[in-house]
Amino acid sequence: MLHEFAGRKVVDRAAMVAAGIGASTIAAQYKNRAETGFPEKATKHQRVDYWFADEWERWLASYRSAKAAALSTVNRVGERDDLLSAKESAAVLGVSYPTFRSGVSRGYYPEADDYEGARPRWKRGTLLDAADARPGHGSPRSGVRKSRTTDSDD
């Protein structure tokens, strides 16, 4: 295992994966490095590719920042007991109406709390709890993740 090359620290794919980036993501980002800004390889030693650690860490920070910016933003303004339509519920979760309706039918979002005639209604609190419990990369191993918010009180 190589730890340094040309007086600079280096990382291999295994270290990148250990940092939470999937091997397929690394391969795709490297393949499209002209567009993605992924760093060039520093060297190859015993059939293992290495990248300069400082360049990799800069790219990783930028990549994570872009991923976080792409997450939907949860709107926490309003009372937890407010009953919301599907369109209003989608807006609270920061997703499109079709995404929300599809997500409900697939079990990604909670079932309606109530109905006004045939129209489903969700309590804002139910939606906020679901947003905080969403699984995914970055979700804690135990407990609940705090979703990004739009109000400044959190």
C-alpha angles and dihedrals in degrees: 000000000000117000101173138027127181089356093303131105116254135199131205131210091270090059090047091052090047087056088060103263115126120239092239090052090051091050093048094045091049093046090053095036093135088065100029100044091231109163125256118252114268096205147324120240124181091344093309121117119223133195129196106265095222092053091046092049091051090050092046092052091050092046093050092046091053091047092051091049089054093056117105114258117231116225108218097178112121141039121309091230095054111123110225134193121236091262092050090046091052089052091051090053093044095239133116121268093248091049091051095047091046090046092052092052091048094046096249091118128036125271116255117282094213144356132230098205104309094337116104120227130195128203111237088230091057090053093047091049090050091049091051092049097048112133121223145104108331094024112135118253089238134015124022133305119234108233121221112271137210098210120081096225095082 
